[in-house]
Amino acid sequence: MSAVASNPARQALVRALQATLGPSAVLTESGDLAAYAVDWRGRARGVPLAVVRPASTAEVAATVRLCAQAGAAIVPQGGNSGQCAGAVPSSDASQVVVSLARMNRIRSLDEQNNTLVAEAGCVLANIQEAAAAADRLFALSLGAEGSCQIGGNLSTNAGGTAVLRYGNARDLVLGLEVVLADGSVWDGLRGLRKDNTGYDLKQLFIGAEGTLGIITAAVLKLHPRPKSSATALIAVPNPSAALGLLDRFRAECGDRLTGLELISRNCFDILFKHIPRFTDPLSARYEWYVLAEMSDTLTSVDLRAIMESTLQDALESGLALDAVIAGSQGQAETLWAMRDEIPEANRRETPWVRHDVSVPVSRIPELIERGSQALRARFPDLRIVAFGHLGDGNIHFNASSALPAGAEDVIARQEEIYSIVHALVMTLGGSFSAEHGIGLVKAHEMARYKSPLELELMHRIKRALDPGGLMNPGKVLP
């Protein structure tokens, strides 16, 4: 007998949800629930009581009210592409997953105000396309943009490859609509760049991973669409040289530098092994690479000439060893696709202990050198893959066994690996979570590295907005 069938209160809640939203919007069969019960990495699994798929803010509010009355916890879920299990329900069939996928409308686009209002279930790539159709740019860009949803992006304060120029997700939001824990709806959909009327409430919900309320819509900030760009893959001697190259780019092109990514050689080796449509753009092998892009809204600026001049100086000074500049937009897209597919290639290779950490940009070389030494001193057969957003200090510093037989042993000892890397990150003035959020995976790290006062302040906010503790319990806060 299932947990639902044997529990009259849970049966009553499911019937109430079906009566309110319609039977087709409330999934209860195990086959229908499976995709909503596991995280992208396949390492965290739960058993939802039901999956509710509302089509409007009013239906989200009704769902939350019914769950609050029944004392049932709610797990908001977007594209379920997160890496910290922040949208996975518990395993006791007591929590209701609220999928925002059907709330996928773009409500409006104001070209003069440079804003777009999107519902939480809008896929990020669709928002980008809608902005581009209006000759605008929505600057949030990440590898999962074809499947992730904007509600999840905001709930985790997603970063991506354009943070260097445009900022994190929270920098791209002007207003929110949020269903609170009692089912009331806060309408904060104001497209204002100046609104000095008290607390900035929207920032409470951005990065909160659904623990304070459910984001149902957002006013997103648009930018002028770039008309020209230049992209290059550059081989560098080491991360210190990559940092010097970043300084050189900034001096030569200023805020035209849109993104600058650091990639270790073994990232490419794994990529070419598992995704064979990609081939090495350079004829020789190098240990480290930088992927750099400049962009401008003007066509009169010769970005390729700036790129060539900057790289020539870098080659002569020893900051660069080799380089290839994309000769077309298609070639530039291929270079970025290579970068974006690194996480997927890693996933196919072997289980990894993944670190999403940030440090001051100036300390990235120290993080990589000291982190590698510390891990290999403790685990001699460890293989380290380092890549990420050099320009904003966010490095994905992942570890697995170099020996196939040792992969599961590494995963079994992942807490020891986490502690080595995270302790180093904190001594370097960094953060153990840069852009992937906390979820279930890192909640215990909050207690380890956040001060008692910080944690108490967060718990006060949680109690004020969700006194019943029903909004995505077990996530973020220990």
C-alpha positions in Angstrom: 0.0 0.0 0.0 1.4 3.5 -0.9 2.1 6.2 1.6 -0.7 8.2 0.0 -3.3 5.5 0.1 -2.5 4.7 3.7 -2.8 8.3 4.9 -6.2 9.9 4.8 -4.9 13.4 5.3 -2.6 13.1 2.3 -5.5 11.5 0.2 -7.7 14.5 1.2 -5.0 17.0 0.1 -4.5 15.3 -3.3 -8.3 15.3 -3.9 -8.5 19.0 -3.0 -5.7 19.9 -5.3 -7.3 17.9 -8.1 -10.7 19.5 -7.5 -9.1 23.0 -7.6 -6.7 22.7 -10.5 -8.2 19.8 -12.4 -7.0 16.2 -12.4 -4.6 16.7 -15.3 -2.6 19.3 -13.4 -2.0 17.0 -10.4 0.3 14.0 -11.1 0.2 11.1 -8.7 1.3 8.0 -10.7 4.8 6.8 -10.1 5.7 6.9 -13.8 4.6 10.5 -14.0 6.4 11.5 -10.9 9.8 10.0 -11.7 11.3 13.0 -13.7 10.4 15.4 -10.8 11.9 13.2 -8.1 15.6 13.2 -9.0 18.2 15.9 -9.5 20.1 16.5 -12.7 23.2 14.7 -11.4 21.1 11.6 -10.6 22.5 11.4 -7.0 19.6 12.8 -5.0 16.2 11.1 -5.2 12.9 11.6 -3.4 9.3 10.5 -3.5 6.7 13.3 -4.0 3.2 13.1 -2.6 2.1 14.7 -5.9 3.4 17.0 -8.6 1.2 20.0 -9.1 1.5 21.9 -12.4 -0.3 25.2 -12.1 -0.9 27.4 -15.1 -1.3 30.8 -13.4 -0.3 32.7 -10.3 -3.8 32.2 -9.0 -3.4 28.5 -9.2 0.0 28.6 -7.5 -1.6 30.6 -4.7 -4.5 28.2 -4.4 -2.0 25.3 -4.3 0.0 26.9 -1.5 -3.1 27.7 0.5 -4.3 24.1 0.4 -0.9 22.8 1.3 -0.6 25.3 4.2 -4.0 24.2 5.5 -3.0 20.6 5.4 0.5 21.2 6.8 2.1 19.8 3.7 5.6 21.0 2.7 6.1 22.4 -0.8 9.1 22.0 -3.1 9.1 24.6 -6.0 10.7 23.2 -9.2 11.8 24.9 -12.4 13.8 23.1 -15.1 15.3 20.9 -12.4 18.8 21.5 -13.9 20.4 22.6 -10.6 23.5 20.9 -9.2 22.8 21.1 -5.5 19.5 19.1 -5.2 17.6 22.2 -4.3 14.4 21.1 -6.0 14.3 17.4 -4.9 11.5 16.3 -2.5 12.0 14.2 0.6 11.7 10.4 0.3 8.6 9.9 2.5 5.9 11.0 0.0 4.9 13.9 2.2 5.9 16.9 0.1 4.2 18.4 -2.9 6.4 19.4 -5.9 5.1 22.6 -7.5 6.4 22.6 -11.1 6.2 26.0 -12.8 6.7 24.7 -16.3 3.2 25.6 -17.5 3.7 29.2 -16.5 5.8 30.0 -19.5 4.4 33.2 -20.9 6.3 36.4 -21.7 3.7 38.8 -20.4 5.2 42.0 -21.9 8.3 43.7 -23.4 8.9 47.4 -23.0 11.6 48.4 -25.5 11.9 52.0 -24.3 12.1 50.9 -20.6 14.4 48.0 -21.6 12.4 45.5 -19.6 10.7 42.2 -20.1 8.1 40.5 -17.8 8.4 36.7 -17.9 6.6 34.0 -15.9 8.8 31.7 -13.8 8.5 28.7 -16.1 9.9 30.5 -19.2 12.9 28.7 -20.5 16.0 31.0 -20.4 16.7 30.5 -24.1 13.2 31.6 -25.0 13.6 34.8 -23.0 16.9 35.5 -24.8 15.2 34.9 -28.2 12.3 37.3 -27.3 14.8 40.0 -26.3 16.8 39.5 -29.5 13.6 39.8 -31.6 13.3 43.3 -30.1 16.9 44.0 -30.8 17.7 43.7 -27.1 19.9 41.4 -25.0 18.9 39.5 -21.9 22.4 38.9 -20.6 22.0 35.8 -18.4 23.8 33.0 -20.2 24.7 29.5 -19.1 25.2 26.0 -20.4 21.7 24.8 -19.4 19.9 27.7 -21.0 17.9 25.4 -23.3 16.2 23.7 -20.4 16.6 25.8 -17.2 13.7 28.2 -16.3 14.0 31.7 -15.2 12.3 31.1 -11.8 15.0 28.6 -10.9 17.7 30.9 -12.3 16.5 33.7 -9.9 15.9 31.4 -7.0 19.5 30.2 -7.2 20.9 33.6 -8.2 22.5 32.0 -11.3 25.8 33.3 -12.6 27.0 32.1 -16.0 29.5 33.3 -18.5 28.6 37.0 -18.7 28.8 38.0 -15.1 32.0 39.9 -15.7 30.1 42.5 -17.7 26.5 42.2 -16.7 26.4 40.7 -13.2 24.6 37.8 -11.6 20.9 37.1 -11.9 20.1 39.4 -9.1 21.6 42.3 -11.1 19.2 41.6 -14.0 16.0 41.8 -12.0 13.9 45.0 -11.3 10.8 43.4 -9.8 9.1 40.1 -8.8 5.8 38.5 -8.2 5.9 36.0 -5.4 3.4 33.7 -3.8 4.1 33.6 -0.1 3.8 30.7 2.4 0.2 31.5 3.3 -0.9 31.7 -0.3 -1.0 35.5 -0.5 0.6 37.1 -3.6 3.1 39.9 -3.4 2.9 42.0 -6.6 6.3 43.7 -6.9 6.4 43.7 -10.7 7.7 47.3 -11.0 10.1 48.1 -13.8 11.8 50.9 -11.9 15.6 51.5 -11.7 15.0 54.0 -8.8 12.6 53.0 -6.1 13.9 54.2 -2.7 10.8 53.2 -0.6 12.1 51.0 2.1 13.5 47.5 2.1 14.3 45.9 -1.3 12.0 42.9 -0.8 12.8 41.2 -4.1 16.4 40.5 -3.0 15.1 38.3 -0.2 13.6 35.9 -2.7 16.5 35.9 -5.2 18.9 33.2 -4.2 16.5 31.9 -1.5 15.8 28.6 -3.5 12.1 28.7 -2.8 12.5 28.6 1.0 10.7 31.9 1.5 8.1 31.9 -1.3 7.6 30.9 -4.9 8.6 33.3 -7.6 5.9 33.3 -10.3 7.0 36.2 -12.5 9.8 38.8 -12.8 10.6 42.1 -14.5 13.9 41.5 -16.2 16.4 44.1 -17.2 17.4 44.2 -20.9 20.5 45.7 -22.5 21.3 47.0 -26.0 22.0 44.1 -28.3 25.7 43.8 -29.3 26.3 44.3 -33.0 29.9 43.1 -33.1 32.1 40.7 -31.2 35.4 38.9 -31.2 36.1 35.5 -29.6 39.4 33.8 -29.1 40.7 30.6 -27.5 44.2 31.3 -26.1 46.7 28.9 -24.7 48.5 30.2 -21.6 51.4 28.9 -19.5 49.5 28.8 -16.2 46.6 30.4 -14.2 48.9 33.3 -13.2 49.5 34.1 -16.8 45.7 33.9 -17.4 45.2 36.5 -14.7 47.8 38.7 -16.4 46.0 38.3 -19.7 42.7 39.4 -18.0 44.5 42.6 -16.9 45.8 43.1 -20.4 42.3 42.7 -21.9 40.8 45.1 -19.4 43.4 47.7 -20.2 42.8 47.4 -24.0 39.1 47.0 -24.2 37.5 48.0 -20.9 34.0 46.9 -20.4 33.8 45.5 -23.9 35.2 42.4 -22.3 32.1 40.3 -21.9 33.5 37.0 -20.7 36.8 35.3 -19.9 36.9 31.6 -19.0 39.8 29.5 -17.6 39.9 25.9 -18.9 42.4 23.2 -17.9 43.6 20.8 -20.6 42.0 17.7 -19.1 38.6 19.4 -19.5 39.2 19.3 -23.3 40.5 15.7 -23.2 37.3 14.6 -21.5 35.1 16.7 -23.8 36.7 15.3 -27.0 36.3 11.8 -25.6 32.6 12.0 -24.9 31.4 14.6 -27.3 33.3 13.8 -30.5 31.7 16.5 -32.6 34.2 18.8 -31.1 37.9 18.8 -32.2 40.9 20.6 -30.8 41.0 24.2 -32.3 44.8 24.4 -31.8 47.4 22.1 -33.4 49.4 21.6 -30.2 48.5 20.5 -26.7 48.7 23.0 -23.8 48.0 22.7 -20.1 45.8 25.8 -19.7 43.5 27.9 -21.9 41.5 31.1 -21.8 38.3 31.6 -23.7 37.8 35.4 -24.2 35.0 37.4 -25.8 34.7 41.1 -26.5 31.4 42.7 -27.7 30.1 46.1 -28.6 26.9 47.7 -29.6 28.8 49.7 -32.3 29.9 48.2 -35.6 32.4 51.0 -36.1 34.7 49.5 -33.5 37.1 46.9 -35.0 37.0 44.4 -32.2 39.0 41.8 -34.1 41.8 44.3 -34.5 41.8 45.0 -30.8 41.8 41.2 -30.1 44.7 40.7 -32.5 46.7 43.5 -31.0 46.1 42.4 -27.5 47.1 38.8 -28.3 50.2 39.9 -30.2 51.4 41.7 -27.1 50.5 38.8 -24.9 52.4 36.3 -27.1 55.5 38.6 -27.2 55.4 39.0 -23.4 54.9 35.3 -22.7 51.4 35.6 -21.2 50.1 33.6 -24.2 51.6 30.6 -26.0 49.2 30.2 -28.9 45.7 31.4 -30.0 43.0 31.1 -32.5 40.5 33.9 -33.2 37.0 32.8 -34.4 36.6 33.7 -38.1 32.8 33.7 -38.0 29.9 33.8 -35.7 29.5 30.0 -36.2 33.1 29.4 -35.1 32.6 31.6 -32.0 29.5 29.7 -31.1 31.4 26.4 -31.4 34.1 27.7 -29.0 31.5 28.7 -26.5 29.6 25.4 -27.0 32.8 23.6 -26.1 33.0 25.5 -22.9 29.3 24.9 -22.1 29.5 21.2 -22.7 32.3 20.6 -20.3 30.0 19.8 -17.4 28.0 17.3 -19.5 31.2 15.6 -20.7 32.4 15.4 -17.0 29.1 13.8 -16.1 29.5 11.1 -18.7 33.1 10.4 -17.6 32.8 9.4 -14.0 31.4 10.6 -10.7 33.0 13.8 -9.5 33.2 15.7 -6.3 32.2 19.1 -7.6 33.2 22.4 -6.1 31.5 25.6 -7.1 33.7 28.1 -5.3 34.7 31.7 -5.6 37.7 33.7 -4.3 38.9 37.2 -5.1 40.1 37.2 -8.7 43.6 37.9 -7.6 43.8 34.7 -5.6 42.6 32.2 -8.3 46.1 30.9 -9.1 46.7 30.4 -5.4 43.4 28.5 -5.0 44.3 26.1 -7.9 47.9 25.5 -6.8 47.3 25.1 -3.1 44.0 23.2 -3.6 45.7 20.7 -6.0 48.6 20.2 -3.7 46.4 19.6 -0.7 44.1 17.2 -2.4 46.9 15.1 -4.0 48.8 15.0 -0.8 45.8 13.3 0.8 44.6 11.4 -2.4 47.6 10.6 -4.6 45.4 9.2 -7.5 43.1 12.1 -7.7 42.4 13.8 -11.0 41.5 17.5 -10.9 39.5 19.4 -13.5 39.5 23.2 -13.1 37.5 25.5 -15.2 35.2 28.5 -14.9 34.7 32.2 -14.8 38.1 33.7 -14.3 36.8 37.2 -14.7 34.5 37.0 -11.6 36.5 34.7 -9.4 34.3 31.6 -9.8 36.1 28.4 -10.4 34.6 24.9 -10.7 37.3 22.8 -9.0 36.2 19.2 -9.5 37.9 16.0 -8.4 37.6 12.3 -9.3 39.8 9.3 -9.2 42.3 8.9 -12.1 41.7 5.2 -11.7 38.3 3.9 -12.8 38.2 1.4 -10.0 38.6 4.2 -7.4 35.7 6.5 -8.5 33.1 5.3 -6.0 35.7 5.4 -3.2 36.3 9.1 -4.0 32.6 9.8 -3.8 32.4 7.9 -0.5 35.0 10.3 0.9 33.6 13.4 -0.7 33.0 15.1 2.6 36.8 15.0 3.3 37.5 16.4 -0.1 34.9 19.2 0.4 36.4 20.1 3.7 39.9 20.4 2.3 38.8 22.7 -0.6 36.2 24.7 1.3 38.6 25.4 4.2 41.2 26.7 1.8 38.6 28.8 0.0 37.5 30.4 3.3 41.1 31.2 4.2 41.4 33.0 0.8 38.4 35.2 1.6 36.1 33.2 -0.7 32.8 31.4 -0.7 32.0 27.7 -0.9 29.0 28.4 -3.2 29.4 30.9 -6.0 26.6 30.3 -8.5 24.9 26.9 -8.0 23.3 27.6 -4.7 23.0 25.5 -1.5 20.1 23.1 -1.8 20.5 19.8 0.1 24.1 19.2 -0.9 25.6 22.2 0.9 23.2 23.0 3.7 25.5 21.4 6.3 28.3 23.7 5.1 26.3 26.7 6.1 26.6 25.7 9.8 30.3 25.1 9.3 31.3 28.4 7.6 28.6 31.0 8.3 28.8 32.9 11.6 26.2 32.2 14.3 24.9 35.7 13.8 24.5 35.3 10.0 22.6 32.0 10.5 20.4 33.5 13.2 19.5 36.4 10.9 18.6 34.0 8.1 16.5 31.9 10.5 14.6 35.0 11.7 13.8 35.9 8.1 12.7 32.3 7.5 10.4 32.3 10.5 8.9 35.7 9.6 8.0 34.7 6.1 7.4 30.9 6.5 6.4 30.3 10.2 5.2 26.8 9.4 8.5 25.8 7.8 6.7 24.5 4.8 8.6 26.2 1.9 11.2 23.8 0.6 12.3 22.5 4.0 15.8 21.1 4.5 17.3 23.4 1.8 19.7 26.2 2.3 19.4 26.5 6.1 20.9 23.8 8.4 
